[in-house]
Amino acid sequence: MGRDLRITAPGQVYHLTSRGNNDEAIFVALQDYRRFLTKLKKYKKELNFKLYAYCLMKNHFHLLVEEGRGMKISHLMQKLNTSYSMYFNKKYGRRGHLFESRFFSSKVDRDEYLLEVSRYIHLNPVRAELLGKPEEYPWSSCRTYLDLDEDELIDKGEVLGLFGGTSERQVKNYKDFLYGQLEAEKRAEELAYLKLVPDLD
C-alpha cells in the first residue's frame, strides 16, 4: 500500500521535525551543528522559503518554515537530510540511514498558533533539562528573537509582529511569552508533586 500524499500549498507554514535513525545522535561535535546551519542557509537562498524558527537537538531538529513560491517542503527536507547525511557519514565513517525514513510535518495556522509553535521549538532545550534558560542554548533561534544575536537566517518579524507595538516591546513580550509558559509548567509540576506527598497530620 502506498504512502499518503503530503498536501502542500504555497505560503503555507509547517512545523518540520526529523529524528536520527533509532534515536541516534545526528550532531556529535560543534562543527556538525555549524555545518547543518550552513546547509540550511544555502537551501534557504536556493528555494526562497522563510524560516521562522529552528532548534537543533542532539538526536533531532525542529524547523518552522513557510514555503516559498514554486517549492515544496519535501524538496527542502530531501536536500537537507541527504546532504547532511553524506557529510556526517563521511566524517564518522558510517554507512546507512542517518535519519528516520520519513520526516514529520504539521501545518501551522498563523497568528496564535504560529506563536505557540515558535515557543514550543525554543523551549525544547529547557524541557530536555539541558539548561535553565532557553536563550542560553546556542543552537536555536531563541537568542535572535531576544535580540542577543543577529542571524540573517531567521525571519522573526512576522512572529514578533503579532504582539504589536515597538520592536523593543515585541522582544519583551516574546520573552514574557516564553517564561510565562515555563512558570506555568513549573507550578503544574509542583502541584502534581504535592498531591503525591502523603498528609502527615
Phi, psi and omega per residue, in radians:
M1 nan 2.300 -3.093
G2 -1.294 2.863 3.102
R3 -1.319 2.672 3.023
D4 -1.157 2.509 3.098
L5 -1.248 2.473 3.019
R6 -1.482 2.007 -3.119
I7 -1.543 2.075 -3.111
T8 -2.187 2.790 -3.125
A9 -2.488 2.456 3.103
P10 -1.005 2.372 3.136
G11 1.468 -0.089 3.114
Q12 -1.312 2.490 3.113
V13 -1.740 2.435 -3.127
Y14 -2.299 2.492 2.913
H15 -1.647 2.080 -3.065
L16 -2.014 2.397 3.093
T17 -2.416 2.408 3.036
S18 -2.353 2.365 -3.011
R19 -2.094 2.586 3.092
G20 -1.075 2.521 3.129
N21 -1.023 2.277 -3.089
N22 1.009 0.498 3.129
D23 1.107 0.393 3.137
E24 -1.344 2.776 -3.118
A25 -1.118 2.417 3.019
I26 -1.951 -0.171 3.040
F27 -2.241 2.129 -3.111
V28 -1.978 -0.837 -3.105
A29 -2.005 2.866 3.128
L30 -1.009 -0.635 3.136
Q31 -1.038 -0.543 -3.128
D32 -1.166 -0.781 3.101
Y33 -1.064 -0.756 -3.122
R34 -1.137 -0.713 -3.129
R35 -1.132 -0.709 3.124
F36 -1.077 -0.775 -3.139
L37 -1.160 -0.611 3.072
T38 -1.096 -0.745 3.112
K39 -1.171 -0.684 3.120
L40 -1.091 -0.726 3.110
K41 -1.122 -0.708 3.120
K42 -1.048 -0.826 -3.089
Y43 -1.312 -0.413 3.060
K44 -1.143 -0.732 3.096
K45 -1.200 -0.680 -3.083
E46 -1.234 -0.717 -3.032
L47 -1.763 -0.166 3.032
N48 1.036 0.834 3.050
F49 -1.806 2.923 3.047
K50 -1.749 2.419 3.095
L51 -2.019 1.918 -3.079
Y52 -1.518 -0.541 -3.126
A53 -2.866 2.729 3.036
Y54 -2.652 2.782 2.982
C55 -2.667 2.199 3.120
L56 -1.824 1.975 3.095
M57 -1.796 2.972 -3.013
K58 -1.038 -0.691 -3.045
N59 -2.059 0.157 3.097
H60 -2.864 3.002 3.051
F61 -2.486 2.749 3.096
H62 -2.134 2.418 3.018
L63 -2.311 2.500 3.021
L64 -2.062 1.836 -2.899
V65 -2.179 2.435 2.948
E66 -1.860 2.186 -3.117
E67 -1.046 2.433 3.013
G68 -1.526 2.934 -3.138
R69 -1.116 2.263 3.071
G70 1.385 0.111 3.118
M71 -1.978 2.862 3.034
K72 -2.237 2.504 3.136
I73 -0.982 -0.645 -3.122
S74 -1.090 -0.580 3.109
H75 -1.160 -0.758 3.107
L76 -1.032 -0.876 -3.056
M77 -1.186 -0.596 3.094
Q78 -1.145 -0.825 3.138
K79 -1.098 -0.834 -3.064
L80 -1.133 -0.890 -3.089
N81 -1.191 -0.664 -3.135
T82 -1.177 -0.846 -3.094
S83 -1.165 -0.680 3.127
Y84 -1.206 -0.675 3.114
S85 -1.055 -0.717 3.127
M86 -1.101 -0.752 3.084
Y87 -1.063 -0.868 -3.045
F88 -1.123 -0.808 -3.118
N89 -1.118 -0.688 3.113
K90 -1.164 -0.766 -3.095
K91 -1.114 -0.718 -3.027
Y92 -1.816 0.171 3.059
G93 1.048 0.717 -3.122
R94 -2.031 2.915 3.103
R95 -2.257 2.888 3.057
G96 1.600 -3.055 -3.078
H97 -1.264 2.313 3.037
L98 -1.507 -0.690 -3.097
F99 -1.826 2.760 2.965
E100 -1.014 2.709 -2.959
S101 -1.071 -0.507 -3.078
R102 -2.343 2.340 3.109
F103 -1.394 2.783 3.096
F104 -1.651 2.364 3.051
S105 -2.412 2.453 3.135
S106 -2.420 2.279 3.089
K107 -1.170 2.476 -3.111
V108 -2.119 2.108 3.022
D109 -1.277 2.692 -3.103
R110 -1.359 -3.050 3.132
D111 1.143 -2.128 -2.975
E112 -1.078 -0.696 -3.084
Y113 -1.225 -0.547 3.060
L114 -1.074 -0.748 3.069
L115 -1.094 -0.786 -3.089
E116 -1.057 -0.767 -3.101
V117 -1.215 -0.680 3.093
S118 -1.079 -0.693 3.111
R119 -1.153 -0.765 3.114
Y120 -0.990 -0.778 -3.135
I121 -1.109 -0.793 -3.077
H122 -1.266 -0.385 3.139
L123 -1.586 -0.056 -3.132
N124 -0.890 -0.861 -3.106
P125 -1.124 -0.586 3.130
V126 -1.223 -0.762 3.140
R127 -1.164 -0.461 3.070
A128 -1.458 0.038 3.105
E129 1.060 0.633 3.068
L130 -1.455 -0.435 -3.135
L131 -2.915 3.048 -3.060
G132 -1.649 -0.391 -3.087
K133 -2.192 2.340 -3.089
P134 -1.095 -0.533 -3.115
E135 -1.311 -0.131 3.091
E136 -1.415 -0.274 -3.099
Y137 -1.455 2.162 -3.018
P138 -1.402 -0.242 -2.993
W139 -1.919 0.730 3.002
S140 -2.482 2.999 3.132
S141 -1.520 0.091 -3.090
C142 -1.040 -0.761 -3.116
R143 -1.091 -0.563 3.086
T144 -1.190 -0.711 3.122
Y145 -1.111 -0.566 -3.092
L146 -1.665 0.254 3.086
D147 1.053 0.540 3.090
L148 -1.652 -0.404 3.084
D149 -2.434 2.739 2.977
E150 -1.838 2.378 -3.118
D151 -2.568 1.902 -3.121
E152 -1.177 -0.205 3.121
L153 -1.205 -0.470 -2.963
I154 -1.752 2.329 3.041
D155 -1.813 1.451 -3.016
K156 -1.592 -0.231 -3.007
G157 -1.019 -0.725 -3.091
E158 -1.183 -0.669 -3.139
V159 -1.224 -0.895 -3.137
L160 -1.113 -0.564 -3.121
G161 -1.113 -0.307 3.106
L162 -1.147 -0.332 3.103
F163 -1.436 -0.396 -3.070
G164 1.293 3.112 3.108
G165 1.405 -2.932 -3.132
T166 -1.289 2.882 3.134
S167 -1.092 -0.645 3.114
E168 -1.114 -0.743 3.126
R169 -1.166 -0.640 3.120
Q170 -1.095 -0.753 3.122
V171 -1.104 -0.772 3.128
K172 -1.086 -0.773 -3.126
N173 -1.143 -0.618 3.122
Y174 -1.191 -0.716 3.099
K175 -1.090 -0.744 3.079
D176 -1.078 -0.640 3.124
F177 -1.094 -0.729 3.102
L178 -1.160 -0.914 -3.027
Y179 -1.280 -0.459 3.058
G180 -1.084 -0.691 3.106
Q181 -1.182 -0.716 3.125
L182 -1.100 -0.722 3.111
E183 -1.119 -0.730 3.129
A184 -1.101 -0.717 3.127
E185 -1.189 -0.642 3.105
K186 -1.129 -0.762 3.122
R187 -1.114 -0.689 3.129
A188 -1.107 -0.696 3.113
E189 -1.152 -0.715 3.125
E190 -1.102 -0.742 3.124
L191 -1.138 -0.706 3.116
A192 -1.116 -0.680 3.116
Y193 -1.127 -0.776 -3.119
L194 -1.075 -0.566 3.127
K195 -1.216 -0.415 3.141
L196 -1.507 -0.330 -3.121
V197 -1.364 2.211 -3.123
P198 -1.185 2.561 3.085
D199 -1.349 2.032 -3.056
L200 -1.560 -0.105 -3.138
D201 -1.280 nan nan
